[in-house]
Amino acid sequence: MLEEKKNKEAKDIHKILVIADKWIRLSKYNSNSGEKLKNDFDKKAKEVCKNKNFLIIKKKVEIVEMDDTPAYGTETVIKLGVDGAIECKS
């Protein structure tokens, strides 16, 4: 009985981090800047939970890198990423 309870409590949780390939200018950053990354996060979640449904526990768009002195131009550039966690469900 105790073993069965432990198995029900064990969760299939995975952390996922998706980072953009390209830098964007800070002035061009807006709420839609991370949409492609969010879609990429969902695709990665489907790959991780093959043939299972998944529940998104956390999905957050954040700046993962910033360059104040870029090689081109004078404006600060940033690199975005989506950090999160999912739980695979049977």
N, CA and C atoms as a LAMMPS dump frame, in Angstrom:
ITEM: TIMESTEP
0
ITEM: NUMBER OF ATOMS
270
ITEM: BOX BOUNDS ff ff ff
-5.0000000000000000e+02 5.0000000000000000e+02
-5.0000000000000000e+02 5.0000000000000000e+02
-5.0000000000000000e+02 5.0000000000000000e+02
ITEM: ATOMS id mol type element x y z
1 1 1 N 0.811 -1.18 0
2 1 2 C 0 0 0
3 1 3 C 0.867 1.262 0
4 2 1 N 1.897 1.289 0.797
5 2 2 C 2.784 2.443 0.878
6 2 3 C 3.517 2.657 -0.444
7 3 1 N 3.953 1.557 -1.069
8 3 2 C 4.659 1.644 -2.351
9 3 3 C 3.762 2.253 -3.425
10 4 1 N 2.505 1.895 -3.455
11 4 2 C 1.556 2.419 -4.43
12 4 3 C 1.382 3.928 -4.249
13 5 1 N 1.339 4.383 -3.022
14 5 2 C 1.203 5.812 -2.732
15 5 3 C 2.424 6.582 -3.235
16 6 1 N 3.605 6.029 -3.052
17 6 2 C 4.832 6.67 -3.533
18 6 3 C 4.821 6.813 -5.047
19 7 1 N 4.372 5.779 -5.748
20 7 2 C 4.328 5.821 -7.21
21 7 3 C 3.373 6.893 -7.713
22 8 1 N 2.262 7.096 -7.022
23 8 2 C 1.313 8.137 -7.423
24 8 3 C 1.901 9.518 -7.214
25 9 1 N 2.74 9.67 -6.195
26 9 2 C 3.33 10.967 -5.889
27 9 3 C 4.518 11.29 -6.798
28 10 1 N 5.155 10.282 -7.347
29 10 2 C 6.297 10.506 -8.232
30 10 3 C 5.804 11.157 -9.517
31 11 1 N 6.38 12.29 -9.847
32 11 2 C 5.94 13.032 -11.02
33 11 3 C 7.042 13.046 -12.067
34 12 1 N 6.623 13.061 -13.313
35 12 2 C 7.539 13.067 -14.451
36 12 3 C 7.751 14.516 -14.893
37 13 1 N 8.613 15.24 -14.174
38 13 2 C 8.819 16.675 -14.403
39 13 3 C 10.153 16.901 -15.115
40 14 1 N 10.128 17.78 -16.11
41 14 2 C 11.324 18.107 -16.894
42 14 3 C 11.475 19.62 -16.999
43 15 1 N 12.717 20.082 -16.888
44 15 2 C 13.018 21.498 -17.101
45 15 3 C 13.4 21.692 -18.565
46 16 1 N 12.955 22.8 -19.135
47 16 2 C 13.263 23.108 -20.534
48 16 3 C 13.748 24.547 -20.617
49 17 1 N 14.806 24.759 -21.381
50 17 2 C 15.318 26.099 -21.649
51 17 3 C 15.531 26.222 -23.147
52 18 1 N 14.875 27.208 -23.761
53 18 2 C 15.014 27.47 -25.191
54 18 3 C 15.59 28.87 -25.321
55 19 1 N 16.727 28.993 -26.038
56 19 2 C 17.392 30.286 -26.199
57 19 3 C 17.387 30.674 -27.669
58 20 1 N 17.077 31.928 -27.945
59 20 2 C 17.04 32.441 -29.316
60 20 3 C 18.432 32.406 -29.94
61 21 1 N 18.47 32.235 -31.263
62 21 2 C 19.733 32.226 -31.988
63 21 3 C 20.249 33.635 -32.253
64 22 1 N 19.318 34.572 -32.415
65 22 2 C 19.693 35.927 -32.842
66 22 3 C 19.555 36.94 -31.718
67 23 1 N 20.382 37.955 -31.808
68 23 2 C 20.306 39.101 -30.909
69 23 3 C 19.236 40.052 -31.447
70 24 1 N 18.561 40.775 -30.55
71 24 2 C 17.641 41.819 -30.988
72 24 3 C 17.991 43.116 -30.264
73 25 1 N 17.716 44.219 -30.941
74 25 2 C 17.978 45.523 -30.322
75 25 3 C 17 45.737 -29.179
76 26 1 N 17.479 46.353 -28.139
77 26 2 C 16.653 46.599 -26.963
78 26 3 C 15.432 47.443 -27.329
79 27 1 N 15.589 48.39 -28.24
80 27 2 C 14.465 49.246 -28.642
81 27 3 C 13.407 48.477 -29.427
82 28 1 N 13.765 47.345 -30.025
83 28 2 C 12.828 46.529 -30.802
84 28 3 C 12.11 45.496 -29.944
85 29 1 N 12.533 45.352 -28.692
86 29 2 C 11.925 44.365 -27.803
87 29 3 C 10.514 44.798 -27.426
88 30 1 N 9.549 43.863 -27.542
89 30 2 C 8.179 44.114 -27.092
90 30 3 C 7.57 42.802 -26.625
91 31 1 N 6.303 42.828 -26.27
92 31 2 C 5.667 41.626 -25.707
93 31 3 C 5.559 40.488 -26.717
94 32 1 N 5.631 40.783 -28.013
95 32 2 C 5.546 39.735 -29.032
96 32 3 C 6.908 39.136 -29.383
97 33 1 N 7.969 39.686 -28.839
98 33 2 C 9.32 39.228 -29.177
99 33 3 C 9.563 37.764 -28.835
100 34 1 N 8.916 37.265 -27.823
101 34 2 C 9.146 35.892 -27.383
102 34 3 C 8.152 34.874 -27.919
103 35 1 N 7.244 35.28 -28.809
104 35 2 C 6.209 34.357 -29.293
105 35 3 C 6.79 33.126 -29.986
106 36 1 N 7.787 33.321 -30.858
107 36 2 C 8.392 32.174 -31.55
108 36 3 C 9.056 31.246 -30.541
109 37 1 N 9.697 31.824 -29.541
110 37 2 C 10.345 31.007 -28.512
111 37 3 C 9.323 30.213 -27.706
112 38 1 N 8.17 30.809 -27.436
113 38 2 C 7.116 30.089 -26.714
114 38 3 C 6.639 28.893 -27.534
115 39 1 N 6.501 29.089 -28.851
116 39 2 C 6.107 27.982 -29.724
117 39 3 C 7.178 26.896 -29.751
118 40 1 N 8.451 27.326 -29.784
119 40 2 C 9.56 26.365 -29.755
120 40 3 C 9.572 25.589 -28.437
121 41 1 N 9.229 26.266 -27.347
122 41 2 C 9.133 25.615 -26.033
123 41 3 C 8.078 24.511 -26.076
124 42 1 N 6.905 24.837 -26.659
125 42 2 C 5.824 23.845 -26.745
126 42 3 C 6.238 22.647 -27.597
127 43 1 N 6.962 22.897 -28.707
128 43 2 C 7.441 21.804 -29.56
129 43 3 C 8.401 20.904 -28.792
130 44 1 N 9.307 21.531 -28.034
131 44 2 C 10.273 20.772 -27.236
132 44 3 C 9.555 19.934 -26.172
133 45 1 N 8.51 20.503 -25.579
134 45 2 C 7.732 19.778 -24.564
135 45 3 C 7.079 18.548 -25.186
136 46 1 N 6.566 18.681 -26.393
137 46 2 C 5.953 17.532 -27.08
138 46 3 C 6.987 16.448 -27.366
139 47 1 N 8.216 16.859 -27.697
140 47 2 C 9.292 15.893 -27.941
141 47 3 C 9.656 15.153 -26.655
142 48 1 N 9.744 15.891 -25.561
143 48 2 C 10.129 15.298 -24.277
144 48 3 C 9.065 14.322 -23.78
145 49 1 N 7.812 14.681 -23.937
146 49 2 C 6.688 13.833 -23.48
147 49 3 C 6.099 13.081 -24.67
148 50 1 N 6.905 12.269 -25.32
149 50 2 C 6.466 11.522 -26.496
150 50 3 C 5.195 10.734 -26.197
151 51 1 N 4.206 10.885 -27.063
152 51 2 C 2.934 10.152 -26.976
153 51 3 C 2.208 10.341 -25.638
154 52 1 N 2.482 11.422 -24.959
155 52 2 C 1.804 11.73 -23.697
156 52 3 C 1.343 13.188 -23.745
157 53 1 N 0.396 13.506 -22.909
158 53 2 C 0.011 14.902 -22.731
159 53 3 C 0.993 15.53 -21.751
160 54 1 N 1.028 16.851 -21.737
161 54 2 C 1.901 17.517 -20.774
162 54 3 C 1.187 18.71 -20.164
163 55 1 N 1.616 19.032 -18.97
164 55 2 C 1.1 20.173 -18.234
165 55 3 C 2.255 21.148 -18.049
166 56 1 N 2.033 22.392 -18.447
167 56 2 C 3.085 23.398 -18.276
168 56 3 C 3.008 23.922 -16.846
169 57 1 N 4.083 23.72 -16.121
170 57 2 C 4.161 24.184 -14.737
171 57 3 C 4.633 25.634 -14.715
172 58 1 N 5.625 25.928 -15.562
173 58 2 C 6.189 27.275 -15.619
174 58 3 C 6.691 27.514 -17.041
175 59 1 N 6.417 28.7 -17.578
176 59 2 C 6.938 29.096 -18.892
177 59 3 C 7.13 30.603 -18.845
178 60 1 N 8.401 31.029 -18.822
179 60 2 C 8.712 32.445 -18.612
180 60 3 C 9.725 32.926 -19.644
181 61 1 N 9.374 34.006 -20.354
182 61 2 C 10.3 34.628 -21.292
183 61 3 C 11.19 35.566 -20.494
184 62 1 N 12.496 35.445 -20.702
185 62 2 C 13.426 36.312 -19.977
186 62 3 C 14.639 36.639 -20.834
187 63 1 N 15.316 37.685 -20.447
188 63 2 C 16.556 38.068 -21.125
189 63 3 C 17.667 37.196 -20.548
190 64 1 N 18.339 36.424 -21.422
191 64 2 C 19.386 35.53 -20.937
192 64 3 C 20.782 36.11 -21.149
193 65 1 N 20.879 37.092 -22.055
194 65 2 C 22.173 37.724 -22.304
195 65 3 C 21.954 39.148 -22.768
196 66 1 N 22.884 40.047 -22.393
197 66 2 C 22.799 41.442 -22.807
198 66 3 C 24.195 41.908 -23.181
199 67 1 N 24.288 42.651 -24.279
200 67 2 C 25.569 43.175 -24.727
201 67 3 C 25.445 44.688 -24.849
202 68 1 N 26.102 45.413 -23.933
203 68 2 C 26.056 46.875 -23.926
204 68 3 C 26.933 47.489 -25.012
205 69 1 N 27.929 46.734 -25.462
206 69 2 C 28.849 47.255 -26.479
207 69 3 C 28.916 46.293 -27.661
208 70 1 N 27.829 46.225 -28.454
209 70 2 C 27.817 45.294 -29.588
210 70 3 C 28.836 45.675 -30.653
211 71 1 N 29.262 44.682 -31.419
212 71 2 C 30.252 44.91 -32.48
213 71 3 C 29.683 45.795 -33.585
214 72 1 N 28.38 45.724 -33.784
215 72 2 C 27.752 46.574 -34.797
216 72 3 C 26.82 47.549 -34.106
217 73 1 N 26.8 48.796 -34.546
218 73 2 C 25.922 49.802 -33.96
219 73 3 C 26.333 50.188 -32.553
220 74 1 N 25.532 51.069 -31.962
221 74 2 C 25.831 51.539 -30.612
222 74 3 C 24.737 51.187 -29.619
223 75 1 N 23.669 50.566 -30.113
224 75 2 C 22.537 50.243 -29.244
225 75 3 C 22.726 48.89 -28.559
226 76 1 N 22.306 48.818 -27.318
227 76 2 C 22.36 47.576 -26.552
228 76 3 C 21.502 46.507 -27.222
229 77 1 N 22.028 45.282 -27.286
230 77 2 C 21.287 44.156 -27.849
231 77 3 C 21.077 43.097 -26.77
232 78 1 N 20.003 42.33 -26.932
233 78 2 C 19.672 41.296 -25.955
234 78 3 C 19.383 39.973 -26.663
235 79 1 N 19.527 38.898 -25.921
236 79 2 C 19.171 37.563 -26.399
237 79 3 C 18.12 37.026 -25.433
238 80 1 N 16.988 36.589 -26.003
239 80 2 C 15.88 36.097 -25.186
240 80 3 C 15.917 34.586 -25.029
241 81 1 N 15.256 34.121 -24.002
242 81 2 C 15.098 32.692 -23.783
243 81 3 C 13.785 32.422 -23.084
244 82 1 N 13.321 31.194 -23.174
245 82 2 C 12.141 30.767 -22.432
246 82 3 C 12.592 29.667 -21.487
247 83 1 N 12.391 29.913 -20.201
248 83 2 C 12.767 28.968 -19.16
249 83 3 C 11.483 28.42 -18.559
250 84 1 N 11.428 27.109 -18.374
251 84 2 C 10.212 26.553 -17.822
252 84 3 C 10.336 25.123 -17.378
253 85 1 N 9.21 24.595 -16.96
254 85 2 C 9.14 23.204 -16.508
255 85 3 C 7.8 22.635 -16.943
256 86 1 N 7.825 21.339 -17.28
257 86 2 C 6.608 20.635 -17.691
258 86 3 C 6.484 19.334 -16.919
259 87 1 N 5.257 18.837 -16.86
260 87 2 C 5.021 17.53 -16.271
261 87 3 C 4.338 16.66 -17.329
262 88 1 N 4.934 15.52 -17.634
263 88 2 C 4.348 14.585 -18.582
264 88 3 C 3.244 13.806 -17.896
265 89 1 N 2.103 13.715 -18.56
266 89 2 C 0.948 12.996 -18.026
267 89 3 C 0.623 11.815 -18.911
268 90 1 N 0.199 10.715 -18.331
269 90 2 C -0.161 9.53 -19.12
270 90 3 C -1.512 9.716 -19.744
